[in-house]
């Protein structure tokens, strides 16, 4: 990050967090689905597979690893 509003650094812990997380961070997500028929589908969704701690905006950490199984049925 090259430019940041100086007022952001007033939030407690921002400077320390930015100093310890200077390298780029990547979130890996995956989605696998299977259609049983034209009306029925099941999906497995994994978010943040590597369970990285990252922040898109200052002082707001993103969600940890999350798994979801989704069943869809069309009436």
C-alpha positions, -999 to 999 in steps of 0.1 A, spaced: 0 0 0 15 33 -10 -10 59 2 -31 58 33 -51 84 50 -31 95 81 -64 94 102 -66 56 98 -34 53 119 -53 67 148 -72 35 152 -55 14 179 -34 -15 166 -35 -4 129 2 4 127 13 -28 143 -11 -49 121 2 -32 89 38 -36 100 34 -74 106 13 -80 74 33 -62 46 32 -92 22 3 -97 -2 -24 -121 10 -46 -144 -11 -79 -160 -2 -86 -193 -19 -122 -203 -25 -137 -234 -42 -171 -245 -53 -181 -280 -66 -216 -289 -77 -234 -319 -90 -268 -320 -108 -288 -351 -98 -316 -341 -122 -330 -310 -139 -345 -299 -106 -321 -311 -80 -285 -299 -74 -261 -302 -45 -231 -279 -40 -201 -279 -17 -186 -244 -11 -154 -237 7 -143 -201 15 -108 -191 27 -95 -226 24 -60 -216 36 -75 -199 66 -55 -168 61 -60 -138 84 -65 -108 61 -82 -74 60 -98 -57 29 -102 -25 48 -85 -13 80 -97 -26 114 -121 -52 98 -108 -88 96 -124 -110 70 -141 -143 79 -121 -174 88 -124 -208 69 -160 -217 61 -176 -248 46 -212 -249 32 -232 -277 17 -261 -264 -4 -291 -284 -17 -312 -267 -44 -345 -280 -56 -366 -262 -82 -404 -265 -79 
